[in-house]
């Protein structure tokens, strides 16, 4: 049985070495796509998969590092989503963001609780210790702006972790286990409201995980066009085109590869926006 790529995933590029692959496991955050954008902007290939992706599939993908996204659920709820324990046993760096931080904490032996004090919007963290994520960006003693969006709170760290940043509403705004290269951020580094967030993510992918950063979307585009030409040859392709981003990008790439060998058919899917068919 074949499996379609997860939402937000790029078609795997065989030319991308596993040393430069990062996997993002999505727990339902509205800004998970921004994590992928920041990682790709720094020259690292990444894909977004559902949080409950098959562990065997994760092993076969052989990511250099794994990022756990935020999400709307509450960790203390009994049926809230969890990452597969194989994620933490794979021997690769793991970065948990917001919900991802809290499920990492709970799954590795820490404690998370719900709170009536929900922290949302601009906040400031105090850097209390150095760590690899902060190197060259934040120094101990600094007070830095971030963007928070959470209701749960970490109240006890798992064994091996230490606090590296605190905030008024979160005593463990950032924590680190340097030996296992596990890091957790209560705030969202992927949004522009965390001014140095992209640099923190770059430290994770480049310095902690060792990615070379030599991937580019332009190179990916050229590689996909070449693969399409090889696969299609002298044949013809039919594309069902809804007008959305996914089908439109697919149609443009295929057309650039094979030109008039492509026939696109506009599919009225029942929920068009005003004027979309025209």
C-alpha positions in Angstrom: 0.0 0.0 0.0 1.3 3.4 -0.9 1.2 6.3 1.5 0.7 10.0 0.5 3.1 12.5 2.0 1.8 14.1 5.3 0.3 17.5 5.0 3.1 20.1 4.7 5.7 17.4 3.6 7.9 17.9 0.6 8.4 15.0 -1.8 11.5 13.2 -0.3 14.6 14.2 -2.3 17.0 11.3 -2.7 19.8 13.8 -3.3 19.4 15.1 0.3 21.8 13.2 2.6 20.3 11.9 5.8 22.8 14.1 7.7 20.7 17.1 6.6 17.2 15.8 7.2 15.2 17.2 10.0 11.8 15.8 10.9 9.0 17.9 12.5 6.3 16.0 14.3 3.1 18.0 14.3 0.9 18.1 17.4 -1.6 20.5 15.7 -0.1 23.9 16.2 -1.3 26.7 13.9 2.3 27.7 13.3 3.9 24.3 12.6 4.5 25.4 9.0 6.5 28.3 10.3 8.9 25.9 12.0 9.5 24.2 8.7 9.9 27.6 6.9 12.6 28.7 9.4 14.5 25.4 9.1 14.4 25.5 5.3 15.4 29.2 5.3 18.6 28.1 7.1 19.5 25.6 4.4 18.2 22.4 6.0 15.7 20.0 4.4 12.8 19.1 6.6 9.4 17.4 6.5 6.3 17.7 8.7 4.7 14.5 9.7 1.8 13.7 12.2 2.9 13.2 15.8 1.7 9.6 15.6 3.8 8.7 12.6 4.9 5.0 12.5 8.2 4.7 14.4 9.5 2.4 11.6 8.8 5.1 9.1 10.8 7.6 11.2 13.7 5.2 11.4 13.7 4.7 7.7 13.7 8.5 7.1 16.8 8.7 9.3 16.5 12.3 10.5 19.5 14.1 11.8 17.2 15.7 14.4 13.5 15.8 15.5 11.4 18.8 16.4 8.2 18.4 18.4 5.7 21.2 17.5 3.2 23.0 19.7 -0.4 22.0 19.9 -3.8 22.9 21.4 -4.1 19.9 23.7 -3.3 19.8 27.4 -0.6 17.4 28.5 -2.3 16.4 31.8 -5.4 15.2 30.0 -5.3 11.4 29.8 -6.0 11.2 26.1 -3.7 14.0 25.0 -1.2 13.1 22.2 2.2 11.8 22.8 5.3 11.2 20.7 6.5 7.7 20.2 9.1 6.8 22.8 11.3 5.7 19.9 11.8 9.5 19.2 13.7 9.8 22.5 15.6 6.6 22.0 16.8 7.3 18.5 20.1 8.9 19.6 19.4 12.2 17.7 18.8 15.7 19.1 15.2 16.5 20.0 13.7 20.0 20.4 10.3 20.4 22.0 8.4 23.6 21.4 5.5 24.6 23.7 3.3 21.5 23.8 6.3 19.6 22.4 8.3 20.7 25.4 5.7 19.6 27.9 5.0 16.2 26.4 8.8 15.6 26.3 8.9 16.5 30.0 6.0 14.3 30.9 7.2 11.3 28.9 10.7 11.4 30.3 9.8 11.5 33.9 9.0 15.2 34.7 5.7 16.7 35.8 3.3 19.0 34.0 0.2 20.6 35.4 -2.6 22.8 34.1 -2.9 26.3 35.3 -5.5 29.0 35.5 -2.9 31.5 34.5 -2.6 31.2 30.8 0.4 33.0 29.3 -0.3 34.3 25.8 1.4 37.0 23.8 4.7 38.9 24.3 6.7 37.9 27.3 10.3 38.1 28.5 12.6 35.3 29.6 15.6 35.6 31.9 18.6 33.5 30.7 19.9 31.8 33.8 22.5 29.4 32.3 24.3 28.8 29.0 23.4 26.0 26.6 24.0 25.0 23.0 20.8 26.6 21.8 21.8 30.0 23.1 25.4 30.0 22.0 26.2 33.3 20.3 22.6 34.5 20.7 21.7 34.8 24.3 24.1 35.1 27.3 23.3 34.3 31.0 21.9 37.4 32.7 20.2 38.6 29.6 16.5 39.4 29.4 15.0 38.5 26.0 11.6 39.0 24.3 9.7 35.9 23.2 6.1 34.8 22.3 4.2 32.6 24.7 1.0 30.7 24.1 0.3 28.0 26.8 -1.9 27.1 29.7 0.1 24.1 31.0 3.2 24.5 33.1 6.3 22.3 33.8 6.6 22.0 37.5 9.3 19.3 37.8 12.0 18.5 35.3 12.9 15.0 34.2 16.2 13.5 35.4 19.2 14.9 33.5 17.5 18.2 32.6 18.4 21.7 33.9 16.6 25.0 33.6 18.3 27.5 31.3 15.7 30.3 31.1 12.8 31.4 33.3 9.9 33.8 32.9 7.3 35.3 35.2 4.8 32.7 34.3 7.1 29.7 33.6 9.9 28.7 35.9 11.2 26.3 33.2 10.7 28.5 30.1 13.7 26.7 28.6 15.4 23.5 29.7 18.3 21.4 28.4 19.7 17.9 28.7 23.1 18.4 27.1 24.2 14.8 27.3 21.2 13.5 25.2 21.0 16.8 23.3 17.3 17.3 24.3 16.0 20.8 24.6 12.6 22.3 25.4 11.2 25.8 24.9 8.0 27.0 26.4 7.9 29.8 23.9 7.6 29.8 20.1 11.0 30.5 18.4 9.4 30.1 14.9 7.3 33.3 15.0 8.7 36.8 14.3 7.5 38.0 17.8 10.5 36.0 19.2 13.2 38.2 17.6 16.1 35.8 17.9 14.0 32.6 17.4 15.3 31.8 13.9 18.9 31.9 15.3 17.9 29.6 18.1 16.5 27.1 15.6 19.6 27.5 13.5 21.8 26.7 16.5 19.7 23.5 17.0 19.9 22.3 13.4 23.5 23.4 12.6 25.4 23.4 15.9 23.6 20.7 17.9 22.5 18.4 15.1 25.5 19.1 12.7 23.5 19.9 9.6 25.6 21.5 6.9 22.9 23.9 5.7 23.6 23.5 2.0 20.1 22.7 0.9 18.0 25.3 -1.0 14.5 25.4 -2.4 16.0 26.3 -5.7 18.1 23.2 -5.8 15.1 21.2 -4.6 13.0 22.6 -7.5 15.6 21.7 -10.1 16.0 18.2 -8.7 12.2 17.6 -8.8 11.9 18.9 -12.4 14.7 16.5 -13.4 13.0 13.6 -11.6 9.6 14.4 -13.3 11.2 14.5 -16.7 12.9 11.1 -16.1 9.7 9.5 -14.7 7.3 10.8 -17.4 9.6 10.4 -20.4 7.5 10.8 -23.6 4.2 10.0 -21.7 1.4 12.4 -20.8 0.2 13.5 -17.3 -3.3 14.5 -16.1 -3.4 16.9 -13.1 -6.6 17.6 -11.1 -6.2 21.2 -10.2 -8.3 22.7 -7.4 -6.5 26.0 -7.3 -5.0 25.5 -3.9 -1.4 25.8 -3.1 -0.6 22.0 -3.3 -2.1 21.3 -6.6 -1.0 24.6 -8.1 2.6 24.1 -7.2 2.5 20.5 -8.5 1.0 21.7 -11.8 3.7 24.4 -12.2 6.5 22.0 -11.5 5.2 19.4 -13.8 4.6 22.0 -16.6 8.1 23.3 -16.2 9.3 19.7 -16.6 7.2 18.5 -19.5 5.3 21.4 -21.0 2.4 20.4 -23.2 2.6 16.8 -22.1 0.6 18.0 -19.1 -3.2 18.5 -19.2 -4.7 20.2 -16.2 -8.4 19.8 -15.3 -10.0 22.3 -12.9 -11.9 20.4 -10.2 -14.7 22.2 -8.5 -14.5 20.7 -5.0 -17.7 22.2 -3.7 -16.2 24.9 -1.5 -14.7 27.5 -3.8 -13.9 31.0 -2.7 -15.6 33.9 -4.4 -14.4 34.2 -8.0 -12.0 31.2 -7.7 -13.4 29.3 -10.7 -13.1 32.4 -12.9 
